[in-house]
Each structure stands twice: as C-alpha cells, then as structure tokens.
C-alpha cells in the first residue's frame, strides 16, 4: 500500500506529478482523497455512521473515523472513489446518490506523517441495518452510529462525550455489540476545522430534506 502511486498537487489543486504514498506522507505533499459520510434516520432519530478503524491499520488503529474513505490512485478520478465504499463496507452506492460538500483542504501532522489532503467529501443518505455491512477486515473492524445532534454538539464544544451504538467484528470472526460513551480522543485527529465543516454539511443536508418533506 505504501508503494501505491498517487497524483501530487500544489496547494491550488494543480497537478504537478506522481509519487508513492510513502513519499507523499513523508514529504507532506498535497494529494486527493475520497470521503463519504453516511447519515440516516432510525426510529425517528437522525444519525451519522462512523467506522471503527481496524487495529491492523498503521495509522490511527482502533479510532472512529469517516464512514468510508481512501486515497485516489494516480489512474483514478473522483468518480472512481466510490469503490472505497464497496471495498470497506460492502455497500453498493451510486455516485449520483451522493451529495457533494466540495473539496476540503486540510493538514494534519503527527510523529509518523504529514498528511496534506485535498478531500472530495460526500454525504450519503441511507437506511441500513447492521447485517447489510460486510467489513474489510484489514481496514475496518466495526460500524457505529451517533445521533447527529450529539455529534455536532461534540465538535462545537457543547458536549464532552457522545453515545455510540453499533457492532465490531472480533479477531475470531464473531460479532459483538458496541454501546459506549466516547469523546474527541476516540476519533481520528482530523483538524477541528474539518469536523466543523462536516457538521455544517450534515446540518444543511438534513435541514434541506426536512423542508422538502
């Protein structure tokens, strides 16, 4: 995976070459990702779905993250990014069903990498049961949902914790239920501004649908 070839961009999203994934993260080069946030209604409440990253992951193992996401390869366009949803979650999604939040530009630096992303971000509205998910074990170990109101309040600083409910697949292949209270430290450390932008997008999509219903 570290030797995958990705397109490299300048900070204005102009293509300037191709590098391996390892080089891009080591040097902090701008690159494209595809991100899809699932939202849905369950028993009269609105939820956002989160993936639990596999403990096998090199980066941020065991943390909560975007429902489905991944890097766009050198040969791919944003339309090809839909494969990430199928690969990671086993869910078939049509690109035209996605609501685009545009390209979000953000940077995160850790001891192991410099992640400068040009993220093509989408929201997908769905009604799914847990048994409809088939998880890619090396990438995703579980799926949970959190009430949108709590998710937004957490990232606005109005709540310290929120409730998540879902399931995880254990190492032996069995499934166990998740019902926990978590805080920001349980999430992948995307920039605060990124989470705020996602919250605004989710609020816009849900409010738009309420007006049209």
URBEL-V826101 format. One record per backbone hydrogen bond with DSSP energy under -1.0 kcal/mol. NH is the residue of the N-H (numbers start at 1). CO is the residue of the C=O. If there is no record, write none. Layout:
NH:CO  NH:CO
This chain:
4:1  6:19  8:17  9:30  10:14  13:10  16:8  17:8  19:6  21:4  22:2  24:20  25:21  26:22  27:23  28:24  29:24  31:116  33:118  34:70  35:120  36:68  37:122  39:124  40:47  42:45  45:42  47:40  48:146  49:38  50:144  51:65  52:142  53:63  54:139  57:54  62:53  63:60  64:186  65:51  68:36  70:34  72:32  74:5  76:73  80:77  81:78  83:80  84:81  86:82  87:83  88:84  89:85  90:86  97:94  98:95  99:123  101:121  104:119  106:117  108:115  110:113  114:25  115:108  117:106  118:31  119:104  120:33  121:102  122:35  123:99  124:37  126:39  132:129  133:130  134:89  136:88  139:136  140:136  141:52  142:52  143:167  144:50  145:165  146:48  148:46  151:147  152:148  153:149  154:150  155:151  156:152  158:153  159:153  162:182  164:180  165:145  166:178  167:143  168:176  169:141  170:174  173:170  176:168  178:166  180:164  182:162  186:183  187:184  188:64  190:188  195:191  196:192  197:193  198:194  199:195  200:196  201:197  202:198  203:199  204:200  205:201  206:202  207:203  208:204  209:205  210:206  211:207  212:208  213:209
